[in-house]
Amino acid sequence: PSSSSSSSSSTSVIPPPSSAADQDPRDPKNNDDHDDDDLDLVLDSDPDVRFALERLTAVAVTIGPGLSLCLQVGVRHAMKLAVRQRLPVVPIHHMEAHALVLRVPNPLVNPQPMPFPSLLLLVSGGHNMLVLCQGVGRHRILGSTMDDSVGECFDKIARLIGITAIPGGPHLERLAQTYYDALPTSSSPNLLPLTMPLQNSAQHRDTCNFSFSGMKTQVATLVEAAQRSVREVHQRRCAERGHGEEANGSGGEEEEGEEEEGE
């Protein structure tokens, strides 16, 4: 992302899409027959869908930045639909698509579409950025993550505590919610001491940037300490159990010796 240290008159734009969709979806070796069959089923089975297709004038699809495998699925379907309907394909920037979807009026989920200019926080599994949206194609990045995104941080912490599901972030969040729901009303949660990211950074404290790798490291340290404590307790109990068995065994031998002497 472009630095936000430029003058106020300049506009730093969202970086251009990566070549995540550089594999030609029209190439047979890059096609997934199963996915294509599903697309045909959807397009051919519903008359409302067929009616909507006849009204299309173009096919828009996000091409990046993002996870290339996920983006390729969308690009492949978009290309097939465009060929089928003989329509042009309009490549869309992934982050701008997230931003401008808030401009789409919807009485249920978006009764007040986002006006220009607007300050927008884009948070996803792989991105974190604070953006000043001034118009279509006119976006100034005020801050971005310097390391992990919040989604990556969630997933890495989930793996640290043994969650094997992918992505692990939602499972981690459900565990936390379960803990909070189980608390009595009068109790306060037993929160672990974590330092706010960038709080002690003189260079970045007064910026709009994000950082989550330090939080991940702090959690890793807490997890390691908890695991070490559990191991120590287990070893101590095993040692105590072993001493107890030895004491019981030696006591039995003494009793047998006394019985022999009595005889």
N, C-alpha and C positions, 0 to 999 in steps of 0.2 A: 504493500500500500504506500501511496505517496505520503511524505511527511507532512504533518500539519503545521510545521514551523514556517511555511511560506507566508507571504504577505496576504492581507485580507482580500486584496483585489483578485488574487489568483484563485483558481479552483482546482483542487487536487481530486481527480476522479477515481472512482472504483477501478482497481487494476483490470486490464483486459482479461478476458477468459483464457484459461490455459487450453492446451490442445488435448483436452480430455476426450474429445470426440473425434480424434484424428483418424481412428479406424473407420473406414468407409462402411456404413451399415448396409450398403447395397452389395457388398462383397459376400458371397454365400458362406464363406468360412467364418464370417463374423456374425452370422445370423443364428438365432435360437428358434428352432421350428416350433417348440412348445409354446413360447411366448407369442409367436406369430399366429398360431392357431387360436390362442386365447383372444387376440385382438380381432381376428376374423369373426369369432363367435359373438363378441360384443357388438361389432359393427353390423352384423347380418341378422341378429336375433330380435332386435328391438326396433319397431317402426319409428319411434320417436327419435332414436339415434340416427336412423337413415334420413329422416326429415331434416335433422339438424346438420348433418353432413352436407346436404344439398345447399345449405345457406352459407357454408364456409367460403371465405375468400383467400385464406392463407392458413398455414400451419406453423405455429410458433413453438419453439422448444429451447430449453436451457441447455447450453453447451459447456458451461464452466464458469468459474472454477468450482471444483468439487471432486468427489470420488469418481474416478473415471468409469469404473464398472457400472455404477448406478446411472451415470449420465449417458452411457452408451445404450442402455436399455431404452431410455426416452428418445434418444436421437434415432435409433433404429425404427421404433414404432412411428415416429414423426415422418421419417423418410418413406416408410411403407404407405402411410396414410396419404402423404402428399402425392406419391406416384399413383395411388389408387384413384384419388379424386382429381389428379392433374392440377395441383395447386402449388404455389411457391412456398418455400420453407424460409421462415424468419428466425435466425439464431438470436437467442436472448441471453444476456448476462445473468448468471445464476443469482447473484446477490441483488441485482436491480429487480429481478423478478420477485424476490422476497419483499423488497421495499415497496414496489409499485402495486402489489396485490392489495395493499391497504387503500389504494385509490378506487378499488372496485366497489361500487355501492351494493350493500346487501342489508335489507331491513332487519335481519335476524342477528348477524354477527358483526356487521360493520355499518351501523346506521349513519355514522358521520365519517365519510371518506376523508383520508388524510389530505390536508391542503398543502400547498407550496408557499413558503418554505416550511419544512418540518424537521425536527430532530428525531432521529430514528436509531434505536438500538437493535442491531441484528445479532441474534444469538442462535447458533446451531451446533451440531455435533463437531463441525470442523472450523467454524468461523466465530469471531467476536469482534464487532466493530461498532463504533458510534459515528453515525453519518448525518451530515446536514444535507437533506434532500431539497434542492432548489428548483428542480424541474426534471423532465424526462431526459436522461443522459447527462444531467448536471448534478453531481453529488460530490461533496467534500468530506473526506474521511478525517474526523477529529481525533480518533483514537482507535487502536487495534491491539490485539493480543501480541505480546512480545515472545510468547512461547506456546503453551498449550491453550486450546480453547476450553471453555467451561465443560463442554461435552466430553472432550478427551480426558479432562481431569476427573470427571465422574467415572468414566469407564476404567481408567487406570486404578483409581482407588477401589473400585468394585473388584478388580482382579486381585488387589492386595489382600482383601479380606476373604477371598475364596469364592467369589461369585463367578461362575463359569459361563453364565448366559451372555450372549452378545446381541445388542449392547448391554453392558452391565449397569449403566447409569439408572435406568428406570427401576431396576430391582433394588438398587441401593436406596433410591428415594422412597420406595415402598417400605423398606425396612425401617428407615428413619420415621416415616409417618406412623407405622405400627407402634414404634416405641413411644411416640408422643401421644397417640390415642390411648395407650395403656396407662398413662400417668394419672394418678389421682388429681382431682381438680385443684387441691391445695398444694400440690407438689410442684417444684420447679425442676426442669430437666437438668441432668448431670452433664453439662456441656464440657467437652474437652478443650483445653487451652490451645487456640490456633491464632497465629498472628495475621492480621489483615494484610493481604498482598500489597506490596509497594508502600506500606505505611512508613517504613524506615528508609526508604530510598529517596535521597535528596534530589536525585536527577529526575525521577519519574513521579514523585509524589503529587506534584501540581499539574500533571498532564491528564489527558483522558485515556491513557493506555491501560491495558489489562495485563495481568500476569497470574497464572494459576499453578505453575510448576513448583513454586515454593510451598503452596498449600499441600500439593501432592507429596512433597518431601516430608513435610511435618506429619502428615497422616502416616506415612511409611514408618517414620520414627516411632510414633505412638503404637502402631501395630506390632512393630518389632519388640518394643518394650513389653507389651501385653503378652506376646507369645513367649518371651523370655520368662516373665513372671509365672505363666502357666507351667512351663517346663520345670522351673524351680520348685513350685508347689508339688508337682507330680513326683519329682525326684525325692523330695523330702518325705512324702507319704510312702513312697516305695522303701526308702531307708528305714522309716519308723516301722513299717510292716515287717521288714526283714529282721530288725532287732527284736521285734516282738516274737517272731517265730523262733529265733535263736534262743531267746529267754525261755520260751515254753519247752523247747527241746532240751535245754540244759537242766531245767527243773525236773523233767521226767527222768533223766539219767540219775540225778541225785536221789530221787525216790526209789528207783530200782536198786541203787547201791545200799540204801538203808535197809531195804527188805532183805537183801542178801546177808548183810551183817546180822540182822535179827535171827535169820535162820541158823 
